[in-house]
Amino acid sequence: MTERIKKVLVTGGAGFIGSATIAALQNCGHEIYAIDNLSFGNRQFIDLPDPHFFEIDLLDRLELAKVVSHISPDWIVHLAAIHFIPYCNQHPVAAAQVNIQGTMNLLDAAKNVRNLEKVFFASTAAVYPISDRAISETHLPAPTDIYGLSKLTGEHLMNEFHLLTSVPTIVCRFFNAFGPNETNAHVIPEIQRQINAGCRTIQLGNLDPQRDFIHTSDMARAIGKLLTAFDRGIDIFNLGRGIEYSVTEVVAAFEQVLGEKIAIEVDPARVRKVERMHLLADITKLKNFIDWEPKISLKQGISTLIEHQPLVSIG
Ligand SMILES: NC(=O)c1ccc[n+]([C@@H]2O[C@H](COP(=O)([O-])OP(=O)(O)OC[C@H]3O[C@@H](n4cnc5c(N)ncnc54)[C@H](O)[C@@H]3O)[C@@H](O)[C@H]2O)c1
């Protein structure tokens, strides 16, 4: 059965997850529009004609309303945010403005779109408190930083929007994404950067914390399937891989792909004083709702990263 083609607006479309999401939705034949102020994203990441790309800021309320009304999307996928946690901690006001006021502006504009069928909101695992076990959606949120707090507020805004409009609304709590087109200095691109700079002793912060790394192409498939399947109410889904890896294991995966030994030195300047030791998604609810399995292992994902930007071998 072929699915009806939808007009989809992706905010933050030129970003890391946005670019993978757009590619996946284009593969399903949907007509894509993107809004991005290119503060972190890159226009080259996406293959969209200029009339479908709007370089505007979520905080420009009037321009945003004009563009949303002009596009008149069937689906909105709201990914635009400031999300790199060290950046949010240094710029808490900017993070709160974009993630809260920006979301309010988008939802205000969305309220006037008559044909709007669904809204998808990118929330985060950072809404959860520290936990040593896999976290399911029933775990009570208790964010520990401004980023998580701003996203939890975004979830409340989605709830309010849904109560007002009845538009089916998906809140998806993303865990740690990895893949091509990374826009922020997360641990995997940082390891890749140092290896590419010729280092075989790399400088990192805390080595023991474990994270649930999911490849952006697996995420994008899940986002597409959720958008297709979800048709009433508002609900929350975790989106992760359901497997945790420590930083040391990530470096070991790079070693395997590169075929060279990589030593690690802990750089005290990079060590976070407060750190979660575990962040693992329970993805049972998502897997029960859509026919989806994450396919890309950490090692396979690192191999694809290297295809995009080959590692410099000094061996
Ligand atoms: N990357 C992860 O591991 C991760 C984990 C949890 C949640 N998330 C969430 O997923 C979404 C996408 O994250 P990402 O990793 O692709 O980050 P990203 O920074 O690559 O993407 C966000 C995009 O939003 C754009 N943007 C920022 N402020 C804007 C504004 N005021 N107006 C218009 N555009 C603006 C940026 O230019 C960027 O292209 C975010 O909402 C983020 O909070 C990401």
The ligand as an ORCA input file, in Angstrom:
! r2SCAN-3c Opt
* xyz 0 1
  N      22.238     14.952     18.892
  C      21.771     14.287     19.948
  O      22.401     13.350     20.451
  C      20.443     14.670     20.554
  C      20.041     14.012     21.731
  C      18.831     14.361     22.300
  C      18.008     15.297     21.693
  N      18.422     15.934     20.561
  C      17.506     16.931     19.978
  O      17.367     16.668     18.586
  C      17.206     17.882     17.866
  C      18.220     17.943     16.749
  O      19.529     17.917     17.317
  P      20.844     17.845     16.443
  O      21.787     16.942     17.118
  O      20.495     17.599     15.019
  O      21.404     19.319     16.636
  P      21.807     20.399     15.564
  O      22.394     21.539     16.321
  O      22.638     19.795     14.497
  O      20.403     20.778     14.929
  C      19.593     21.816     15.376
  C      19.352     22.747     14.200
  O      18.528     23.810     14.651
  C      19.017     25.029     14.082
  N      18.637     26.117     14.975
  C      19.139     26.383     16.216
  N      18.550     27.482     16.710
  C      17.649     27.913     15.792
  C      16.751     29.007     15.730
  N      16.669     29.906     16.711
  N      15.979     29.137     14.635
  C      16.074     28.266     13.595
  N      16.922     27.216     13.591
  C      17.695     27.040     14.677
  C      20.526     24.835     13.986
  O      21.135     25.658     13.015
  C      20.649     23.351     13.650
  O      20.704     23.142     12.267
  C      17.333     18.998     18.899
  O      16.056     19.410     19.269
  C      18.045     18.338     20.061
  O      17.719     18.954     21.273
  C      19.614     15.639     19.977
*
